Amino acid sequence: MLKGKTALVTGSTSGIGLGIALTLAKEGANIVLNGFGDHAGPKAAVEALGVQVGYHGADMSKPAEIEAMMAYIDQAFGGCDILVNNAGIQHVANVDDFPPEKWDAIIAINLSSAFHTMRLALPGMKKKNWGRVVNIASTHGLVASAGKSAYVAAKHGLVGLTKSAALETALLPVTVNAICPGWVLTPLVQKQIDDRSAREKLDPAEAKRQLLAEKQPSLQFTTPEELGALTVFLCSDAAVNVRGQAWAMDGGWTAQ
């Protein structure tokens, strides 16, 4: 369905981002990966699906590096047709204990990076008369949790940015939407499970169940593959009139 399109997925060398990249590649999209750490393995996994794959290691907290990445995509792929803003980091602390440098980093990577990629990608989408932006927000873009002020602020901001950009492109075949996942079993969440298991001397399965039970009524993790499938739908012709939405995929978290 997406053959001939090029998708940039930020923060895509593991976890949610890699899952989305693989799903888009299965639909024929060429993929540009971005992220820290090993990228050879993820790149090979996407290439095995028969699409063109690029990689750029831009630090998403640095606008100049984002600009260099977008210029690379223009040169190597003829522009970005699908933009998935997924890069994110987390730090947990109460507001009065929150390190200012952690606040700045979370806002930069979880929110400002999406502004920079969008401002650089949208002109090309408008010129081609087709484009899709999918911002990976969070249930924390819709509701809050204690100890996560910077993350909640950034994700609420990302939902707001999504709505404004969707209104600005409402008369064009360019759509902007957000997906708001609940608990997804990423390495970051697995660490929380492991910490709980060690701290409270719980069986890992029970630690996992308790984590889910606090927020997610389905008691099931959302998977990267499910998020990828929703991203593909939002890129499809069927979703051309889905605009400015913050689509919760959270096992009932925000229905409570």
LINLIN-V23570 format. One line per field, one symbol per residue. phi: phi as a letter, one per 20 degrees, with the letter a starting at -180 (. if undefined). Layout:
phi = ???
This chain:
phi = .dgneddedfldealgffffffffffenffcdebqemfdffgffffffendfcdbcegffecgffffffffffgfecmodecddedgacbbdafgfdffgffgfffffeecfffgffffeefgfffffmaacdceeeagfedcdcfncgffffffffffffgffffffdfedfcdcbcddfefcfegfffffffffgffdldfgffffffffffcdgflcffdgfffffffggfeeffdfdecmedefccmngeef
